[in-house]
Amino acid sequence: MKEEAEALAVKLKDIFGARVECQFIDVKDDEIKNYPEVEKIIDRVLLPMTVINGEPRFHGSLDQELIIDAVKKHLDKIKK
């Protein structure tokens, strides 16, 4: 799964440049404590989970096209 997330990160950087940050967080690691909103729901979702701007958005797969579309919509919304 980490490799898929890294491939997605490369694709997002290619498309959106420095406007996006993508990172893989191992939910079994203490780093998850830095994401309390995710930690609250982690037992109720299928991994992997995609979080955009702190908001859990998708879970169960890393659908690159779905994620790219959601990021584009989010960036367009904050531009306005």
C-alpha positions, 0 to 999 in steps of 0.5 A: 500500500505504501508503494501505491501511495508513493506513486499517487504522490508523484502523480499529484505533484506532477499535476498540481505541483507545490499546491499539494502534499501527499503522505502515507501514514501507517495507522499502526504507528504513533504518528496517527495521533497527529490526526485525531479526526482520522484516529476517531473513525479508523476502526469504522473504515476500510483501509486505505483512507484518503484524507483531503485537507484534514477531512476523511474522503474515501476509504477502501482503495486508492482510486487515483482518478477519483482522488485527483478529481477530488483534489482538483475540485478542492483546489478550485473551491479554495481559489474562489 
